[in-house]
Amino acid sequence: VKSDLIIVAPEVSGRVTEVLIDDNQRVAPGDVLFRIESERFQIERTRRKAQLETARQNVLRLKARHKTREAELAAAIAEAEFELDELARTERLRKNGTISQFKYLEVQRTSDRAARRIAVLRQLIDESLVELGGDPDMNADEHPDVLQALAELRESEIDLASTTVRSPSHAITANVRLQPGEYVETGDPVLSLVGTDTAWVIANLKETDLTHLEIGQIAELHVDAY
């Protein structure tokens, strides 16, 4: 007579703080088998939460900076257009001798600076777009940095939840040797569960007994122990 045998191994390492089962004890799905000290996992989750908020704030800062640069570009374009008009007017005045060549060159330098500022701002805007994944209106939680922080937070939450080890099914405990204070490593077998949801019989029949054996045929079983 056979049934499922489940080897229980912790998914995180740590010191056992509580053992709630004994040998040959019936357990149901979700029943707590034992607990591992969880303080450092709680601290890690708190740290990951802080990193997530920092990542979100950084994305909002990038979006705000991008909008500021766009506004600066619009102002720079308007200023450059004004300086071009001023340069054209100064050119006319220079030709009729109203202003000096020095004054004309000064206005020309100002116009050139305005044009260069436009080029610089466009490069900065391109840089901002790269930092925002090409979408300045993206949801902060879709940014790669935030997605990574979310994944790390989820991982820390899974680790924290894993400090409480529960039964995955209806079963009977076996080979329970855990004691509070004992240190367990990730993946090390610490106890067994013998499943009670399903049991089956393995029958080794002689070849000469197979002649009239059919699928679905009723079998009568006798056991010598209960």
The 8 nearest C-alpha neighbors of each residue, nearest first, counted from 0:
[[1, 200, 199, 201, 198, 2, 202, 222],
 [0, 2, 199, 198, 200, 3, 201, 197],
 [3, 1, 198, 194, 197, 199, 4, 193],
 [4, 2, 194, 193, 5, 1, 197, 198],
 [3, 5, 193, 192, 194, 2, 6, 191],
 [6, 4, 192, 191, 7, 193, 3, 194],
 [5, 7, 191, 188, 190, 192, 8, 4],
 [6, 8, 190, 188, 191, 189, 5, 9],
 [7, 9, 188, 186, 187, 189, 6, 10],
 [8, 10, 185, 11, 186, 7, 187, 164],
 [9, 11, 185, 186, 161, 8, 12, 158],
 [12, 10, 185, 9, 161, 158, 13, 162],
 [13, 11, 184, 185, 183, 9, 10, 14],
 [14, 12, 182, 183, 35, 36, 15, 11],
 [13, 15, 182, 35, 181, 36, 180, 183],
 [16, 14, 35, 179, 180, 181, 17, 34],
 [15, 17, 179, 35, 36, 34, 180, 14],
 [16, 18, 34, 179, 33, 15, 19, 35],
 [19, 17, 33, 20, 32, 179, 34, 178],
 [18, 20, 32, 33, 17, 31, 21, 34],
 [19, 21, 32, 18, 24, 22, 33, 172],
 [22, 20, 24, 175, 23, 172, 19, 173],
 [21, 23, 173, 172, 175, 24, 174, 20],
 [24, 22, 172, 171, 173, 21, 25, 174],
 [25, 23, 172, 171, 22, 21, 26, 20],
 [24, 26, 171, 170, 172, 23, 27, 169],
 [27, 25, 170, 169, 171, 30, 24, 166],
 [26, 28, 169, 30, 168, 29, 166, 170],
 [29, 27, 168, 167, 166, 169, 30, 26],
 [30, 28, 165, 166, 27, 167, 31, 168],
 [29, 31, 165, 166, 27, 28, 26, 32],
 [32, 30, 165, 33, 164, 29, 166, 19],
 [31, 33, 165, 19, 164, 20, 18, 30],
 [34, 32, 18, 17, 164, 19, 31, 163],
 [33, 35, 163, 17, 162, 16, 15, 164],
 [34, 36, 15, 162, 16, 14, 13, 37],
 [37, 35, 14, 16, 15, 38, 13, 34],
 [36, 38, 40, 39, 35, 162, 41, 159],
 [39, 37, 41, 40, 36, 42, 43, 159],
 [38, 40, 42, 41, 37, 43, 36, 44],
 [41, 39, 43, 159, 37, 42, 38, 44],
 [40, 42, 38, 44, 39, 43, 37, 45],
 [43, 41, 39, 45, 40, 44, 46, 38],
 [44, 42, 40, 46, 41, 45, 47, 39],
 [43, 45, 47, 41, 155, 46, 42, 48],
 [46, 44, 48, 42, 43, 47, 41, 49],
 [47, 45, 43, 49, 44, 48, 42, 50],
 [46, 48, 50, 152, 44, 49, 45, 43],
 [49, 47, 45, 51, 46, 50, 44, 152],
 [48, 50, 46, 52, 47, 51, 53, 45],
 [51, 49, 47, 53, 48, 52, 54, 46],
 [50, 52, 148, 48, 54, 53, 49, 47],
 [53, 51, 55, 49, 54, 50, 56, 48],
 [52, 54, 50, 56, 51, 55, 57, 49],
 [55, 53, 57, 51, 145, 52, 56, 50],
 [54, 56, 52, 58, 57, 53, 139, 145],
 [55, 57, 59, 53, 58, 54, 60, 52],
 [58, 56, 60, 54, 55, 59, 53, 61],
 [57, 59, 61, 55, 60, 56, 139, 62],
 [58, 60, 56, 62, 61, 57, 63, 55],
 [59, 61, 57, 63, 58, 62, 64, 56],
 [62, 60, 58, 64, 59, 63, 65, 57],
 [61, 63, 59, 65, 60, 64, 135, 58],
 [64, 62, 60, 66, 65, 61, 59, 67],
 [65, 63, 67, 61, 66, 62, 60, 68],
 [66, 64, 62, 68, 67, 63, 127, 61],
 [65, 67, 69, 63, 68, 64, 70, 62],
 [68, 66, 64, 70, 65, 69, 71, 63],
 [67, 69, 71, 65, 70, 66, 72, 64],
 [68, 70, 72, 66, 71, 67, 65, 73],
 [71, 69, 67, 73, 68, 72, 66, 74],
 [70, 72, 68, 74, 69, 73, 75, 67],
 [73, 71, 75, 69, 74, 70, 120, 68],
 [72, 74, 70, 76, 75, 71, 69, 77],
 [73, 75, 71, 77, 72, 76, 78, 70],
 [74, 76, 72, 78, 77, 73, 117, 71],
 [77, 75, 79, 73, 78, 74, 72, 80],
 [76, 78, 74, 80, 75, 79, 81, 73],
 [77, 79, 75, 81, 76, 80, 74, 82],
 [80, 78, 82, 113, 76, 81, 77, 114],
 [81, 79, 83, 77, 82, 78, 76, 84],
 [80, 82, 78, 84, 79, 83, 85, 77],
 [81, 83, 85, 79, 110, 84, 80, 86],
 [84, 82, 86, 80, 85, 81, 110, 79],
 [85, 83, 87, 81, 86, 82, 88, 80],
 [84, 86, 82, 88, 83, 87, 89, 81],
 [85, 87, 83, 89, 84, 88, 82, 106],
 [88, 86, 90, 84, 89, 85, 83, 91],
 [87, 89, 85, 91, 90, 86, 84, 92],
 [90, 88, 92, 86, 91, 87, 103, 93],
 [91, 89, 87, 93, 88, 92, 86, 94],
 [90, 92, 94, 88, 89, 93, 87, 95],
 [93, 91, 89, 97, 95, 90, 94, 98],
 [94, 92, 96, 90, 98, 91, 95, 97],
 [93, 95, 91, 96, 92, 90, 97, 98],
 [96, 94, 92, 93, 97, 91, 98, 90],
 [95, 97, 93, 94, 98, 92, 99, 91],
 [96, 98, 92, 95, 93, 99, 94, 91],
 [99, 97, 93, 96, 92, 102, 100, 103],
 [98, 100, 102, 101, 93, 103, 96, 97],
 [99, 101, 103, 102, 104, 93, 98, 105],
 [102, 100, 104, 99, 103, 105, 98, 106],
 [103, 101, 105, 99, 100, 104, 106, 98],
 [102, 104, 100, 106, 101, 105, 89, 107],
 [105, 103, 107, 101, 106, 102, 108, 100],
 [104, 106, 102, 108, 107, 103, 101, 109],
 [107, 105, 109, 103, 104, 108, 86, 110],
 [106, 108, 104, 110, 109, 105, 86, 111],
 [109, 107, 111, 105, 110, 106, 112, 104],
 [108, 110, 106, 112, 107, 111, 113, 105],
 [109, 111, 82, 107, 113, 108, 112, 83],
 [110, 112, 108, 114, 113, 109, 107, 115],
 [113, 111, 115, 109, 114, 110, 116, 108],
 [112, 114, 79, 116, 110, 111, 115, 109],
 [115, 113, 111, 117, 116, 112, 79, 110],
 [116, 114, 118, 112, 117, 113, 111, 119],
 [117, 115, 119, 113, 118, 114, 120, 112],
 [116, 118, 120, 114, 115, 119, 75, 72],
 [119, 117, 115, 121, 116, 120, 122, 114],
 [120, 118, 116, 122, 121, 117, 115, 123],
 [121, 119, 123, 117, 122, 118, 72, 124],
 [122, 120, 124, 118, 123, 119, 117, 125],
 [121, 123, 125, 119, 120, 124, 126, 118],
 [122, 124, 120, 126, 121, 125, 127, 119],
 [123, 125, 127, 121, 126, 122, 120, 128],
 [126, 124, 122, 128, 123, 127, 121, 129],
 [127, 125, 123, 129, 124, 128, 122, 130],
 [128, 126, 124, 130, 129, 125, 65, 123],
 [127, 129, 133, 131, 125, 130, 126, 132],
 [128, 130, 132, 126, 131, 127, 133, 125],
 [129, 131, 127, 128, 132, 126, 61, 133],
 [132, 130, 128, 129, 133, 134, 135, 127],
 [131, 133, 129, 134, 130, 128, 142, 135],
 [132, 134, 128, 129, 131, 135, 130, 127],
 [133, 135, 137, 136, 132, 131, 128, 129],
 [136, 134, 137, 131, 62, 128, 133, 65],
 [137, 135, 134, 138, 62, 131, 139, 133],
 [138, 136, 134, 135, 139, 141, 142, 131],
 [137, 139, 141, 140, 136, 142, 135, 58],
 [138, 140, 141, 142, 55, 58, 137, 59],
 [139, 141, 138, 145, 142, 146, 55, 143],
 [142, 140, 139, 138, 146, 143, 137, 145],
 [141, 143, 145, 140, 139, 144, 146, 131],
 [144, 142, 146, 145, 147, 141, 140, 132],
 [145, 143, 147, 146, 142, 54, 148, 55],
 [144, 146, 148, 142, 147, 54, 143, 140],
 [147, 145, 143, 149, 148, 144, 142, 150],
 [146, 148, 150, 144, 145, 149, 143, 151],
 [147, 149, 51, 145, 151, 150, 146, 152],
 [150, 148, 146, 152, 147, 151, 145, 153],
 [151, 149, 153, 147, 152, 148, 154, 146],
 [152, 150, 154, 148, 153, 149, 147, 155],
 [151, 153, 47, 149, 155, 154, 150, 148],
 [154, 152, 156, 150, 151, 155, 149, 157],
 [153, 155, 151, 157, 152, 156, 150, 158],
 [154, 156, 158, 152, 44, 157, 153, 159],
 [157, 155, 153, 159, 158, 154, 160, 44],
 [156, 158, 160, 154, 155, 159, 161, 153],
 [159, 157, 161, 155, 156, 160, 154, 11],
 [158, 160, 156, 40, 161, 157, 162, 155],
 [159, 161, 157, 162, 158, 163, 156, 164],
 [162, 160, 158, 163, 159, 164, 157, 10],
 [163, 161, 35, 160, 159, 34, 37, 164],
 [162, 164, 34, 161, 160, 33, 35, 165],
 [165, 163, 33, 32, 31, 34, 161, 162],
 [166, 164, 31, 29, 30, 32, 167, 163],
 [165, 167, 28, 29, 30, 168, 31, 32],
 [168, 166, 28, 29, 165, 169, 27, 30],
 [169, 167, 28, 166, 27, 170, 194, 29],
 [170, 168, 27, 26, 28, 195, 194, 196],
 [169, 171, 194, 195, 193, 26, 192, 25],
 [170, 172, 25, 193, 24, 23, 192, 26],
 [173, 171, 192, 23, 24, 22, 191, 193],
 [172, 174, 191, 22, 175, 23, 192, 190],
 [175, 173, 190, 191, 176, 22, 172, 189],
 [176, 174, 190, 22, 173, 177, 21, 172],
 [177, 175, 174, 178, 190, 189, 22, 21],
 [176, 178, 175, 189, 179, 18, 181, 190],
 [177, 179, 181, 180, 176, 18, 15, 17],
 [180, 178, 16, 15, 17, 181, 18, 177],
 [181, 179, 15, 14, 16, 178, 182, 17],
 [180, 182, 15, 179, 14, 178, 183, 177],
 [183, 181, 14, 13, 15, 180, 184, 12],
 [184, 182, 12, 13, 14, 181, 185, 187],
 [185, 183, 12, 187, 186, 13, 11, 182],
 [184, 186, 11, 12, 10, 9, 187, 183],
 [185, 187, 8, 9, 10, 184, 188, 11],
 [186, 188, 8, 184, 185, 189, 9, 183],
 [189, 187, 8, 7, 190, 6, 186, 9],
 [188, 190, 8, 7, 187, 177, 175, 176],
 [191, 189, 175, 174, 7, 188, 173, 6],
 [192, 190, 6, 173, 5, 7, 174, 172],
 [191, 193, 172, 5, 171, 170, 4, 173],
 [194, 192, 4, 171, 170, 3, 5, 172],
 [193, 195, 170, 3, 196, 2, 169, 4],
 [194, 196, 170, 197, 169, 193, 198, 2],
 [197, 195, 194, 169, 198, 170, 168, 2],
 [198, 196, 195, 2, 194, 199, 3, 1],
 [199, 197, 2, 1, 195, 0, 196, 200],
 [200, 198, 1, 0, 2, 201, 197, 3],
 [199, 201, 0, 1, 202, 198, 2, 220],
 [200, 202, 0, 203, 199, 1, 204, 198],
 [203, 201, 204, 200, 0, 205, 199, 220],
 [204, 202, 201, 205, 206, 200, 208, 209],
 [205, 203, 202, 206, 208, 209, 207, 201],
 [204, 206, 208, 207, 203, 209, 202, 210],
 [207, 205, 208, 209, 204, 210, 203, 212],
 [206, 208, 205, 209, 210, 204, 211, 212],
 [207, 209, 205, 206, 210, 204, 211, 212],
 [210, 208, 212, 206, 207, 211, 205, 204],
 [211, 209, 208, 212, 207, 206, 213, 205],
 [210, 212, 209, 213, 208, 216, 207, 214],
 [213, 211, 209, 210, 214, 216, 208, 215],
 [214, 212, 216, 215, 211, 209, 210, 217],
 [215, 213, 216, 212, 217, 211, 218, 209],
 [216, 214, 213, 217, 218, 212, 211, 219],
 [215, 217, 213, 214, 218, 212, 211, 219],
 [218, 216, 215, 219, 214, 213, 220, 212],
 [219, 217, 220, 216, 215, 212, 221, 202],
 [218, 220, 217, 221, 216, 222, 200, 202],
 [221, 219, 218, 222, 200, 217, 202, 223],
 [220, 222, 223, 219, 224, 218, 225, 0],
 [223, 221, 224, 220, 225, 0, 219, 200],
 [222, 224, 221, 225, 220, 0, 219, 200],
 [223, 225, 222, 221, 0, 220, 1, 200],
 [224, 223, 222, 221, 0, 220, 1, 198]]
